[in-house]
Amino acid sequence: MALDRITLSTFRNHVETRLEDTRAINLLVGENGAGKTNVLEALSLLAPGRGLRRAALADMAAQSANGGFAVSAALDTGDGGEAVKLGTGMQADRPGRRIVQVNGAEASAISLAEWLAIGWLTPAMDRLFAESAGVRRRYMDRLAVAIDPAHARYASRYEAALRERNKLLSDERSPDPAWLDSIEAQMAAAGSQLGQGRARLIGALSQELFALPTQPFARPALTHVPGGALEEEALVDQLASNRRRDRSAQRTLNGPHRDELQVVMDGKAMPAAECSTGEQKAMLIAITLAHAGLAARGRPSLLLLDEVAAHLDPVRREALFERLRTSGTQVWLTGTEPGPFAGIISEAASWRVADGAVERF
């Protein structure tokens, strides 16, 4: 097990919810709007970032509360020692500021990735292949952080330096070359690590996917397309040589912020965006399962699957359950009824969710 003694306090429609005696596979069943996805969202906040909905902190607090919320859980690290208590939330008197605690001591959100790797698949991700390149970059970064926690720091540093350079480029006054040199050095140092981290992620995922059968889930072929030089010195030179062009555009035109993830359905050589909805879903599941296998090798991990089983035929559903059994990660699934989970319900910890309350069954 990864997480147990999970508590949600004034989080969305959960006033005070506690889930205990979890297992490797955990199931939340309830009607639409009951609060199942809210539990998954709360768990996703035990990783860096804005969670699986990318919502503002203020939107997560229960409307009946004073404006704050809290999520906590005990993490079994698997080394036989005491559980680590992870917590995050927002205080009413500090709106918009996320608070993170590890064993009661305040910590950074980025540090959560050092304890726990979290991945998820939600219905909102069904349009991943048709969305903008920026959405796929965020997707790559989220997967990369679950493998290498340092990736979050490189992404944060690069984005900060990129904003500063773009600000200088858009200023009516000519920017100080020495100041640009400094900013570009920071961009290149973080950006090269960021781009190489994405490349390593896609390489590892590709190997994992290649080892899997092509059925019953369609096997995607993944390619990381760099938006700029991957090596630090080369990226410094690229940024410096493009200053005139970038100043004319008033933004930086090359760098890892222009990276792209290309996905093609293996065997058909068809871009994922042109595949059927069912094929896209199958490729997303294949990527998610491959990533879960990678993440579980480093540290405790969670896999959050929102309304996945209901959209699969019986063959694919049973194949999914078999993969989950051997994934090495703690799994959380949601569904509107227990029927689709008949093949796995006897070994799962199951709760009914209604109006923001949970009951074990």
GUFI-410994 format. One line per field, with one value per atom (N, C-alpha, C): residue in one letter; atom name; y, z, x. Coordinates in steps of 0.2 Angstrom, whole numbers, m for minus. Each point is the difference from the previous one (the first is absolute). Layout:
<sites>
aa A,...
at CA,...
c2 Y,...
c3 Z,...
c1 X,...
</sites>
This chain:
<sites>
aa M,M,M,A,A,A,L,L,L,D,D,D,R,R,R,I,I,I,T,T,T,L,L,L,S,S,S,T,T,T,F,F,F,R,R,R,N,N,N,H,H,H,V,V,V,E,E,E,T,T,T,R,R,R,L,L,L,E,E,E,D,D,D,T,T,T,R,R,R,A,A,A,I,I,I,N,N,N,L,L,L,L,L,L,V,V,V,G,G,G,E,E,E,N,N,N,G,G,G,A,A,A,G,G,G,K,K,K,T,T,T,N,N,N,V,V,V,L,L,L,E,E,E,A,A,A,L,L,L,S,S,S,L,L,L,L,L,L,A,A,A,P,P,P,G,G,G,R,R,R,G,G,G,L,L,L,R,R,R,R,R,R,A,A,A,A,A,A,L,L,L,A,A,A,D,D,D,M,M,M,A,A,A,A,A,A,Q,Q,Q,S,S,S,A,A,A,N,N,N,G,G,G,G,G,G,F,F,F,A,A,A,V,V,V,S,S,S,A,A,A,A,A,A,L,L,L,D,D,D,T,T,T,G,G,G,D,D,D,G,G,G,G,G,G,E,E,E,A,A,A,V,V,V,K,K,K,L,L,L,G,G,G,T,T,T,G,G,G,M,M,M,Q,Q,Q,A,A,A,D,D,D,R,R,R,P,P,P,G,G,G,R,R,R,R,R,R,I,I,I,V,V,V,Q,Q,Q,V,V,V,N,N,N,G,G,G,A,A,A,E,E,E,A,A,A,S,S,S,A,A,A,I,I,I,S,S,S,L,L,L,A,A,A,E,E,E,W,W,W,L,L,L,A,A,A,I,I,I,G,G,G,W,W,W,L,L,L,T,T,T,P,P,P,A,A,A,M,M,M,D,D,D,R,R,R,L,L,L,F,F,F,A,A,A,E,E,E,S,S,S,A,A,A,G,G,G,V,V,V,R,R,R,R,R,R,R,R,R,Y,Y,Y,M,M,M,D,D,D,R,R,R,L,L,L,A,A,A,V,V,V,A,A,A,I,I,I,D,D,D,P,P,P,A,A,A,H,H,H,A,A,A,R,R,R,Y,Y,Y,A,A,A,S,S,S,R,R,R,Y,Y,Y,E,E,E,A,A,A,A,A,A,L,L,L,R,R,R,E,E,E,R,R,R,N,N,N,K,K,K,L,L,L,L,L,L,S,S,S,D,D,D,E,E,E,R,R,R,S,S,S,P,P,P,D,D,D,P,P,P,A,A,A,W,W,W,L,L,L,D,D,D,S,S,S,I,I,I,E,E,E,A,A,A,Q,Q,Q,M,M,M,A,A,A,A,A,A,A,A,A,G,G,G,S,S,S,Q,Q,Q,L,L,L,G,G,G,Q,Q,Q,G,G,G,R,R,R,A,A,A,R,R,R,L,L,L,I,I,I,G,G,G,A,A,A,L,L,L,S,S,S,Q,Q,Q,E,E,E,L,L,L,F,F,F,A,A,A,L,L,L,P,P,P,T,T,T,Q,Q,Q,P,P,P,F,F,F,A,A,A,R,R,R,P,P,P,A,A,A,L,L,L,T,T,T,H,H,H,V,V,V,P,P,P,G,G,G,G,G,G,A,A,A,L,L,L,E,E,E,E,E,E,E,E,E,A,A,A,L,L,L,V,V,V,D,D,D,Q,Q,Q,L,L,L,A,A,A,S,S,S,N,N,N,R,R,R,R,R,R,R,R,R,D,D,D,R,R,R,S,S,S,A,A,A,Q,Q,Q,R,R,R,T,T,T,L,L,L,N,N,N,G,G,G,P,P,P,H,H,H,R,R,R,D,D,D,E,E,E,L,L,L,Q,Q,Q,V,V,V,V,V,V,M,M,M,D,D,D,G,G,G,K,K,K,A,A,A,M,M,M,P,P,P,A,A,A,A,A,A,E,E,E,C,C,C,S,S,S,T,T,T,G,G,G,E,E,E,Q,Q,Q,K,K,K,A,A,A,M,M,M,L,L,L,I,I,I,A,A,A,I,I,I,T,T,T,L,L,L,A,A,A,H,H,H,A,A,A,G,G,G,L,L,L,A,A,A,A,A,A,R,R,R,G,G,G,R,R,R,P,P,P,S,S,S,L,L,L,L,L,L,L,L,L,L,L,L,D,D,D,E,E,E,V,V,V,A,A,A,A,A,A,H,H,H,L,L,L,D,D,D,P,P,P,V,V,V,R,R,R,R,R,R,E,E,E,A,A,A,L,L,L,F,F,F,E,E,E,R,R,R,L,L,L,R,R,R,T,T,T,S,S,S,G,G,G,T,T,T,Q,Q,Q,V,V,V,W,W,W,L,L,L,T,T,T,G,G,G,T,T,T,E,E,E,P,P,P,G,G,G,P,P,P,F,F,F,A,A,A,G,G,G,I,I,I,I,I,I,S,S,S,E,E,E,A,A,A,A,A,A,S,S,S,W,W,W,R,R,R,V,V,V,A,A,A,D,D,D,G,G,G,A,A,A,V,V,V,E,E,E,R,R,R,F,F,F
at N,CA,C,N,CA,C,N,CA,C,N,CA,C,N,CA,C,N,CA,C,N,CA,C,N,CA,C,N,CA,C,N,CA,C,N,CA,C,N,CA,C,N,CA,C,N,CA,C,N,CA,C,N,CA,C,N,CA,C,N,CA,C,N,CA,C,N,CA,C,N,CA,C,N,CA,C,N,CA,C,N,CA,C,N,CA,C,N,CA,C,N,CA,C,N,CA,C,N,CA,C,N,CA,C,N,CA,C,N,CA,C,N,CA,C,N,CA,C,N,CA,C,N,CA,C,N,CA,C,N,CA,C,N,CA,C,N,CA,C,N,CA,C,N,CA,C,N,CA,C,N,CA,C,N,CA,C,N,CA,C,N,CA,C,N,CA,C,N,CA,C,N,CA,C,N,CA,C,N,CA,C,N,CA,C,N,CA,C,N,CA,C,N,CA,C,N,CA,C,N,CA,C,N,CA,C,N,CA,C,N,CA,C,N,CA,C,N,CA,C,N,CA,C,N,CA,C,N,CA,C,N,CA,C,N,CA,C,N,CA,C,N,CA,C,N,CA,C,N,CA,C,N,CA,C,N,CA,C,N,CA,C,N,CA,C,N,CA,C,N,CA,C,N,CA,C,N,CA,C,N,CA,C,N,CA,C,N,CA,C,N,CA,C,N,CA,C,N,CA,C,N,CA,C,N,CA,C,N,CA,C,N,CA,C,N,CA,C,N,CA,C,N,CA,C,N,CA,C,N,CA,C,N,CA,C,N,CA,C,N,CA,C,N,CA,C,N,CA,C,N,CA,C,N,CA,C,N,CA,C,N,CA,C,N,CA,C,N,CA,C,N,CA,C,N,CA,C,N,CA,C,N,CA,C,N,CA,C,N,CA,C,N,CA,C,N,CA,C,N,CA,C,N,CA,C,N,CA,C,N,CA,C,N,CA,C,N,CA,C,N,CA,C,N,CA,C,N,CA,C,N,CA,C,N,CA,C,N,CA,C,N,CA,C,N,CA,C,N,CA,C,N,CA,C,N,CA,C,N,CA,C,N,CA,C,N,CA,C,N,CA,C,N,CA,C,N,CA,C,N,CA,C,N,CA,C,N,CA,C,N,CA,C,N,CA,C,N,CA,C,N,CA,C,N,CA,C,N,CA,C,N,CA,C,N,CA,C,N,CA,C,N,CA,C,N,CA,C,N,CA,C,N,CA,C,N,CA,C,N,CA,C,N,CA,C,N,CA,C,N,CA,C,N,CA,C,N,CA,C,N,CA,C,N,CA,C,N,CA,C,N,CA,C,N,CA,C,N,CA,C,N,CA,C,N,CA,C,N,CA,C,N,CA,C,N,CA,C,N,CA,C,N,CA,C,N,CA,C,N,CA,C,N,CA,C,N,CA,C,N,CA,C,N,CA,C,N,CA,C,N,CA,C,N,CA,C,N,CA,C,N,CA,C,N,CA,C,N,CA,C,N,CA,C,N,CA,C,N,CA,C,N,CA,C,N,CA,C,N,CA,C,N,CA,C,N,CA,C,N,CA,C,N,CA,C,N,CA,C,N,CA,C,N,CA,C,N,CA,C,N,CA,C,N,CA,C,N,CA,C,N,CA,C,N,CA,C,N,CA,C,N,CA,C,N,CA,C,N,CA,C,N,CA,C,N,CA,C,N,CA,C,N,CA,C,N,CA,C,N,CA,C,N,CA,C,N,CA,C,N,CA,C,N,CA,C,N,CA,C,N,CA,C,N,CA,C,N,CA,C,N,CA,C,N,CA,C,N,CA,C,N,CA,C,N,CA,C,N,CA,C,N,CA,C,N,CA,C,N,CA,C,N,CA,C,N,CA,C,N,CA,C,N,CA,C,N,CA,C,N,CA,C,N,CA,C,N,CA,C,N,CA,C,N,CA,C,N,CA,C,N,CA,C,N,CA,C,N,CA,C,N,CA,C,N,CA,C,N,CA,C,N,CA,C,N,CA,C,N,CA,C,N,CA,C,N,CA,C,N,CA,C,N,CA,C,N,CA,C,N,CA,C,N,CA,C,N,CA,C,N,CA,C,N,CA,C,N,CA,C,N,CA,C,N,CA,C,N,CA,C,N,CA,C,N,CA,C,N,CA,C,N,CA,C,N,CA,C,N,CA,C,N,CA,C,N,CA,C,N,CA,C,N,CA,C,N,CA,C,N,CA,C,N,CA,C,N,CA,C,N,CA,C,N,CA,C,N,CA,C,N,CA,C,N,CA,C,N,CA,C,N,CA,C,N,CA,C,N,CA,C,N,CA,C,N,CA,C,N,CA,C,N,CA,C,N,CA,C,N,CA,C,N,CA,C,N,CA,C,N,CA,C,N,CA,C,N,CA,C,N,CA,C,N,CA,C,N,CA,C,N,CA,C,N,CA,C,N,CA,C,N,CA,C,N,CA,C,N,CA,C,N,CA,C,N,CA,C,N,CA,C,N,CA,C,N,CA,C,N,CA,C,N,CA,C,N,CA,C,N,CA,C,N,CA,C,N,CA,C,N,CA,C,N,CA,C,N,CA,C,N,CA,C,N,CA,C,N,CA,C,N,CA,C,N,CA,C,N,CA,C,N,CA,C,N,CA,C,N,CA,C,N,CA,C,N,CA,C,N,CA,C,N,CA,C,N,CA,C,N,CA,C,N,CA,C,N,CA,C,N,CA,C,N,CA,C,N,CA,C,N,CA,C,N,CA,C,N,CA,C,N,CA,C,N,CA,C,N,CA,C,N,CA,C,N,CA,C,N,CA,C,N,CA,C,N,CA,C,N,CA,C,N,CA,C,N,CA,C,N,CA,C,N,CA,C,N,CA,C,N,CA,C
c2 m6,6,6,6,6,5,1,5,m3,2,m3,6,0,5,7,m1,6,5,6,5,6,1,6,5,6,4,6,2,5,1,m6,0,m1,5,m1,m2,m5,m2,m5,m1,m5,5,0,3,m3,m6,m4,m7,m2,m7,m3,m7,m4,m6,m2,m7,m4,m6,m4,m7,m3,m7,m1,4,0,m7,m1,m6,2,m5,2,3,m3,3,2,6,4,2,0,1,5,5,5,0,m2,m1,5,4,4,4,3,4,6,2,6,6,3,6,m2,m6,m3,2,1,2,m5,m4,m5,3,4,3,5,3,5,m4,m6,m4,m1,m2,m1,7,5,7,1,m1,1,m4,m6,m4,2,3,3,6,3,6,m2,m7,m2,m1,4,0,7,2,7,2,6,3,1,1,3,m6,m6,m6,m2,m5,m2,4,5,5,6,1,7,6,m1,5,5,5,5,m2,1,m2,2,6,3,m4,m3,m4,m7,m2,m7,0,6,1,m1,m4,m1,7,1,6,2,m5,1,1,m1,1,8,1,7,2,m4,1,m4,m4,m4,m8,m4,m7,m4,m6,m4,m7,m3,m7,m3,m6,m3,m8,m3,m7,m3,m6,m3,m5,2,m4,m5,m7,m5,0,1,0,m7,m5,m7,m2,4,m2,m2,m1,m3,5,6,6,3,5,3,4,0,3,8,3,7,3,6,3,6,0,5,4,7,4,6,2,6,4,6,4,7,4,7,2,5,4,6,1,5,7,1,6,1,m5,0,m2,3,m2,0,m6,0,m3,m1,m3,m7,m4,m7,m2,m4,m2,m7,m2,m7,m2,m6,m2,m8,m1,m7,m1,m5,m2,7,4,6,6,m1,6,2,7,3,m2,m1,m2,3,m1,3,m5,2,m4,m5,3,m4,m6,1,m6,m6,1,m6,m5,2,m5,m5,2,m4,m6,1,m5,m5,3,m4,2,m5,1,m1,5,0,1,m5,1,m1,3,m1,1,m3,0,2,6,2,1,0,2,6,5,6,0,m6,m1,m3,m2,m3,4,7,4,2,m4,2,0,m4,0,5,3,5,7,1,6,3,6,4,m4,2,m3,2,5,2,m5,m3,m5,m6,m2,m6,1,6,2,m1,3,m1,m8,m3,m7,m4,2,m3,1,7,2,m4,m1,m3,m7,m4,m6,m1,5,1,1,4,1,m6,m4,m7,m4,0,m4,4,6,4,6,1,6,6,0,6,3,m3,3,6,m1,6,6,0,6,3,m5,3,4,m3,3,7,0,6,6,m2,4,3,m5,2,5,m1,4,7,0,7,4,m3,3,2,m4,1,6,1,6,6,0,5,2,m5,2,3,m3,3,7,2,6,5,m2,4,1,m5,1,4,1,4,7,1,7,5,6,5,1,0,2,m6,1,m6,m3,m7,m3,0,0,0,m7,0,m7,m4,3,m4,m3,4,m3,m6,1,m6,m6,2,m6,m4,4,m4,m4,3,m3,m6,1,m6,m6,2,m5,m4,3,m3,m5,3,m4,m6,1,m6,m5,2,m5,m4,3,m3,m4,4,m2,m7,0,m6,m6,0,m5,m2,6,m1,m4,2,m4,m7,m1,m6,m5,3,m4,m3,5,m3,m5,1,m5,m7,0,m6,m3,4,m3,m3,3,m3,m6,0,m6,m6,1,m5,m3,5,m2,m4,2,m4,m7,m1,m7,m4,3,m3,m2,4,m1,m6,1,m5,m7,m1,m7,m2,4,m2,m3,m4,m3,6,m1,6,m1,m5,m1,m2,2,3,7,3,8,2,4,3,2,m2,3,6,5,6,1,3,2,7,2,6,3,7,4,6,2,6,5,5,5,6,1,6,6,6,6,5,m3,3,m4,2,m4,m4,m6,m4,1,2,1,7,1,7,5,m2,5,2,m5,1,4,m1,4,7,1,7,4,m4,3,2,m5,1,6,1,6,6,0,6,2,m5,2,2,m2,2,6,4,6,4,2,5,m3,m6,m3,0,m2,m1,7,5,7,2,m1,2,m4,m6,m4,2,3,2,m7,m5,m6,m5,m5,m5,m5,m1,m5,m7,m1,m6,m2,m6,m3,m5,m3,m6,2,7,2,m1,m2,m2,m7,m4,m7,m3,m6,m3,m8,m3,m7,m2,m4,m3,m8,m1,m7,m3,m6,m3,m7,m2,m7,m5,m4,m5,m5,m2,m5,4,5,4,6,2,6,6,1,5,4,7,5,m2,1,m2,5,6,5,m2,m4,m3,m6,m3,m7,1,m6,0,2,2,1,m6,m6,m6,m2,2,m2,5,7,4,m1,m3,m2,m6,m4,m6,2,4,3,3,4,4,m5,m5,m6,m3,m2,m3,4,7,4,1,0,1,m6,m6,m6,m1,2,m1,5,6,5,m2,m3,m3,m5,m4,m5,3,5,4,3,4,3,m4,m6,m5,m2,0,m2,4,6,5,1,1,1,m1,0,m1,4,m3,3,m1,5,0,0,m3,1,1,6,2,m1,m4,m1,2,5,3,m3,m4,m2,m3,m5,m3,m7,m4,m6,0,4,0,1,3,1,m5,m6,m5,m6,m4,m6,m6,m5,m5,m2,m1,m3,5,6,5,2,m1,2,m5,m7,m5,1,2,1,6,5,5,m2,m4,m2,m4,m5,m4,4,6,4,4,2,4,m5,m6,m5,0,0,m1,6,6,7,2,m3,3,6,3,7,m1,5,0,3,m3,2,2,6,3,0,m3,0,3,3,3,m3,m1,m2,1,0,2,m6,m6,m6,m6,m4,m5,m6,0,m6,0,5,0,m3,0,m1,m7,m4,m7,m4,1,m4,1,6,2,2,0,3,m4,m7,m4,2,2,2,7,4,8,2,6,3,5,m1,4,4,6,5,2,1,4,7,4,8,3,4,4,6,6,6,2,m2,2,m5,m5,m5,m7,m4,m6,m5,m6,m6,m6,m4,m6,m6,m3,m6,m6
c3 0,0,0,m3,0,5,0,4,4,6,5,4,4,5,m4,m5,m5,3,1,3,m5,m1,m4,4,2,4,m4,0,m4,m7,m3,m7,m5,m4,m5,4,m2,4,6,1,6,6,5,6,5,1,4,m3,m4,m3,2,2,2,m3,m3,m3,3,3,3,m2,2,m2,m8,m3,m7,m2,m7,m3,m6,m3,m7,m5,0,m4,4,m2,4,m5,2,m4,3,m4,3,m5,3,m4,2,m5,2,m6,0,m5,m2,m6,m3,5,2,4,8,1,7,4,m4,3,m1,m4,m2,m2,m6,m3,5,5,4,5,1,4,m4,m6,m4,m1,m1,0,6,6,6,1,m3,0,m5,m5,m5,3,5,3,4,1,4,m5,m6,m4,m2,m3,m2,m5,m1,m5,3,m5,2,0,0,0,m6,0,m7,m3,4,m4,m1,2,m1,3,5,3,4,1,5,7,5,7,3,m2,3,m2,m6,m3,4,3,4,6,4,6,0,5,0,1,m4,0,7,4,7,5,m2,5,0,4,1,m5,m6,m5,0,5,0,m1,m1,m1,2,1,2,m3,m2,m3,3,4,3,m1,0,0,3,2,2,m5,m2,m5,3,m3,2,m5,2,m5,m2,4,m2,3,4,3,7,3,6,6,m2,5,1,4,1,m6,0,m6,0,m6,m1,m1,4,0,m5,m6,m5,1,m1,0,m4,m3,m4,1,m1,0,0,2,0,6,3,6,m2,4,m2,0,5,1,m5,m4,m5,m7,m3,m6,m6,m4,m6,2,6,1,3,m4,2,5,5,6,m1,1,m1,7,3,5,0,2,0,8,3,7,4,m2,4,m1,m4,m1,m7,m1,m6,m5,m6,m6,m6,m6,m6,m4,m4,m4,m5,m2,m4,4,6,4,1,m2,1,m5,m6,m5,3,5,2,4,3,4,m4,m5,m3,m8,m4,m7,m1,m4,m1,m8,m2,m7,0,m6,0,m7,m1,m7,2,m3,1,m7,0,m6,m4,4,m3,m4,1,m4,m7,m1,m6,m7,1,m5,0,3,1,m7,m5,m6,m5,2,m5,3,7,3,m3,3,m2,3,m3,2,7,2,7,5,m1,4,0,m6,0,4,m1,4,8,2,7,2,m5,1,1,m5,1,7,2,6,6,0,6,0,m6,0,2,m2,1,8,3,7,4,m2,4,m1,m5,m1,4,m1,2,3,7,4,m2,m2,m2,m6,m4,m6,2,5,2,1,3,1,m6,m5,m6,m4,0,m3,3,7,3,m1,0,m1,m8,m4,m7,m2,3,m1,3,5,3,m4,m2,m5,m6,m3,m6,0,6,1,0,3,1,m7,m4,m6,m5,0,m4,2,7,2,m3,0,m2,m8,m3,m8,m2,4,m1,2,4,2,m5,0,m6,0,6,0,m2,m2,m2,6,1,6,0,7,1,m2,m5,m2,6,5,5,4,1,4,m4,m7,m4,0,0,1,6,6,6,0,m3,0,m4,m6,m5,3,4,3,5,4,4,m4,m5,m4,m3,m2,m4,6,6,5,2,1,2,m6,m6,m6,m3,0,m2,4,7,4,m1,m1,m2,m6,m5,m7,0,4,0,4,6,4,m4,m4,m4,m5,m3,m5,3,7,3,2,2,1,m6,m5,m6,m2,0,m1,4,7,4,m1,m1,m2,m6,m5,m6,1,4,1,4,5,3,m4,m4,m5,m5,m2,m5,2,7,3,1,m1,1,m6,1,m6,m3,m7,m4,2,3,2,7,3,m2,m1,3,0,m6,m4,m6,3,m4,3,m4,4,m4,0,m6,0,1,5,3,m3,m1,m2,3,3,3,m5,m2,m5,4,0,4,m4,4,m2,m1,3,0,1,1,1,7,0,6,5,m3,4,2,6,3,m4,m2,m4,m6,m4,m6,1,6,1,1,4,1,m7,m4,m6,m5,1,m4,2,7,3,m2,0,m1,m8,m4,m7,m3,4,m2,3,4,3,m4,m6,m4,m3,m2,m2,6,6,5,3,m1,2,m4,m7,m5,2,2,2,7,4,7,4,m2,4,m2,4,m2,m4,m6,m5,0,4,0,7,2,7,1,6,2,1,1,0,m7,m5,m6,m2,5,m1,m2,m3,m2,1,2,0,m5,m5,m5,1,m1,1,m6,m2,m6,2,m2,1,m4,4,m3,m4,m5,m5,m5,1,m5,m2,3,m2,0,4,0,6,m1,6,5,6,5,m1,m2,0,m6,m5,m5,1,6,1,3,1,3,7,3,7,4,m2,4,m1,m6,0,4,0,4,7,3,7,1,m4,1,0,m4,0,7,2,6,6,0,5,0,m6,m1,3,m2,3,8,2,7,4,m3,4,m1,m6,0,4,1,5,7,2,6,2,m5,1,2,m4,1,7,2,6,6,0,5,2,m5,2,4,1,4,7,1,7,0,6,0,m5,m3,m6,1,m3,m1,m7,m2,m7,1,m2,1,m7,0,m7,1,m3,1,m6,2,m5,m6,1,m6,m1,4,m1,m4,1,m3,m7,m3,m7,m4,4,m3,m1,m6,m1,5,2,5,m1,m6,m1,2,m2,2,7,3,7,4,m1,3,m1,m6,m1,4,1,4,7,3,7,1,m5,1,0,m4,0,7,2,7,5,0,6,0,m6,0,m1,1,m1,5,6,5,3,m2,2,4,5,3,m5,m2,m5,4,m3,2,m6,0,m6,2,m4,1,m5,2,m5,3,m4,2,3,m1,3,0,5,1,m6,m4,m5,m4,m4,m4,4,6,4,3,m2,3,0,m5,m1,5,4,4,7,1,6,6,0,6,3,m4,3,1,m1,0,7,2,6,m4,2,m3,4,m3,4,m4,3,m4,2,m5,1,m2,5,m1,4,m4,3,4,m2,3,6,1,6,m3,3,m2,5,m2,4,m3,4,m2,m2,m5,m2,m2
c1 4,m4,4,m2,3,m3,m6,m4,m5,m1,m5,m2,m5,m3,0,m4,m1,m5,1,m5,m1,m6,m2,m4,2,m4,m2,m7,m3,4,0,3,m6,m2,m5,m6,m4,m6,1,7,2,1,m5,1,6,m1,5,0,4,0,6,0,6,m1,6,0,6,m2,5,0,5,1,0,4,0,4,0,3,4,3,3,m4,m7,m5,m6,m2,m5,m5,m7,m5,m5,m2,m5,m6,m6,m6,m5,m3,m5,m3,m6,m3,5,m2,4,m1,5,m1,0,1,1,6,5,7,5,m1,6,6,m1,6,3,m4,3,5,m1,5,6,0,5,4,m3,3,4,m3,3,7,0,6,5,m3,5,4,m3,4,5,1,6,6,0,5,1,6,1,m5,m2,m5,m7,m4,m7,m5,2,m5,m3,m4,m3,m5,m3,m4,3,6,4,m4,m4,m4,3,m2,2,m1,4,m1,m6,m2,m7,m6,1,m6,0,5,0,m3,0,m3,m8,m3,m7,m3,m6,m3,m3,m1,m3,6,6,6,2,5,2,5,1,5,6,1,6,m2,5,m1,7,m1,6,m1,6,0,6,m1,6,0,6,0,6,0,6,3,6,4,4,m1,4,6,6,5,3,m2,2,6,3,7,m1,m6,m2,0,2,0,m7,0,m7,m2,m7,m3,2,1,1,m7,m1,m6,1,m4,0,m7,1,m6,1,m6,0,m7,0,m6,0,m5,1,m4,3,m3,m4,m6,m4,3,5,3,6,1,6,m3,m5,m3,5,m1,4,7,2,7,m1,3,0,5,m3,4,2,6,2,4,m2,4,2,6,2,2,m3,0,0,m5,m2,5,5,4,m1,0,m2,5,m2,5,m3,4,m2,m4,m5,m4,4,6,4,3,1,3,m4,m7,m4,2,2,2,6,4,5,m3,m6,m3,m5,m3,m6,0,m1,m1,m8,m3,m7,m1,m4,m2,m8,m3,m7,m3,m6,m3,m7,m3,m6,m4,m7,m3,2,2,2,6,4,6,m1,m6,m2,2,1,1,8,4,7,3,m1,3,m2,m6,m3,1,2,1,7,1,6,7,5,7,1,m2,1,m3,m6,m3,4,3,4,7,2,6,m1,m5,m2,m1,m3,m1,7,5,6,4,m1,3,m3,m6,m3,2,1,2,8,3,8,1,m4,1,m1,m5,m1,6,4,6,6,1,5,m2,m1,m2,3,7,3,m2,m4,m3,m4,m4,m4,4,6,4,2,2,3,m6,m6,m5,m2,0,m1,5,6,6,0,m2,0,m6,m5,m6,1,3,2,5,5,5,m3,m5,m3,m4,m4,m4,4,6,4,3,2,3,m5,m6,m6,m1,0,m1,5,6,5,0,m2,m1,m6,m5,m6,1,5,1,2,m3,2,7,3,7,5,5,5,2,m1,3,7,2,8,2,5,3,3,3,2,m5,m6,m5,m4,0,m3,5,7,4,m1,m1,m2,m6,m5,m7,1,3,0,4,5,4,m4,m4,m5,m5,m3,m4,3,6,4,1,2,2,m6,m6,m6,m3,0,m3,3,6,3,m2,0,m2,m8,m3,m8,m1,3,0,2,6,3,m4,m3,m5,m6,m2,m6,2,6,3,1,2,2,m7,m5,m7,m3,0,m3,4,7,4,m2,0,m2,m7,m5,m7,0,4,0,2,6,2,m5,m3,m5,m6,m2,m6,2,6,3,m1,1,0,m7,m5,m7,m3,m5,m3,m4,m2,m3,m8,m2,m7,m1,m5,m6,0,5,1,5,m3,4,7,5,7,2,1,2,8,2,7,1,5,1,6,0,6,0,6,1,3,m3,2,3,6,3,m2,m1,m1,6,5,7,5,6,6,m1,3,m1,6,6,6,1,2,0,4,6,4,m3,m3,m4,m6,m3,m6,2,5,3,1,4,1,m6,m5,m6,m4,0,m4,3,7,4,m1,1,0,m7,m6,m6,m3,4,m3,m3,3,m4,m7,0,m6,m5,2,m4,m3,4,m2,m5,1,m5,m7,0,m6,m2,4,m1,m1,3,m1,6,1,6,m3,3,m3,3,5,3,2,m1,2,m5,1,m5,m7,m1,m8,m3,4,m3,0,2,0,m6,0,m7,1,m6,0,m4,3,m4,m2,m6,m2,m3,2,m3,m2,m5,m3,5,3,5,m4,3,m3,m4,m3,m4,3,6,3,m4,m5,m5,1,0,0,m5,1,m5,m6,1,m6,m4,2,m5,m3,2,m3,m7,m3,m7,0,m5,m1,2,m2,2,7,3,7,4,m2,4,m1,m5,m1,4,1,4,7,2,7,2,m5,1,1,m4,0,7,2,7,5,0,5,0,m6,m1,3,m2,2,8,3,7,3,m2,3,m1,m6,m1,6,1,6,6,2,6,0,m5,0,0,m3,0,7,5,7,4,m2,4,m2,m6,m3,m7,m4,m7,m4,m5,m3,m8,m3,m8,m1,m6,m3,m7,m2,m7,m4,m5,m4,m7,m2,m7,m4,m5,m5,3,5,3,m3,m2,m2,m7,m4,m7,0,6,0,4,1,4,m4,1,m4,3,m3,2,7,2,7,5,m1,5,m1,m6,0,3,0,3,8,2,7,3,m4,2,0,m4,0,6,2,6,6,0,6,1,m6,0,2,m1,2,7,3,8,4,m4,3,5,0,4,m2,m6,m2,m6,m2,m7,m4,m6,m5,m6,m3,m6,m5,m5,m5,m7,m3,m7,m5,m6,m5,m7,m5,m7,m3,2,m3,6,m1,5,0,m5,0,6,2,6,7,m1,6,0,m5,m1,6,5,6,5,m1,5,m2,m7,m3,2,0,2,6,5,7,1,m5,0,m3,3,m3,m5,m7,m5,m4,m2,m4,m6,m5,m6,1,m1,1,m7,m2,m7,0,m1,0,6,6,6,1,m3,1,2,4,2,m2,m2,m2,4,3,3,m5,1,m4,4
</sites>
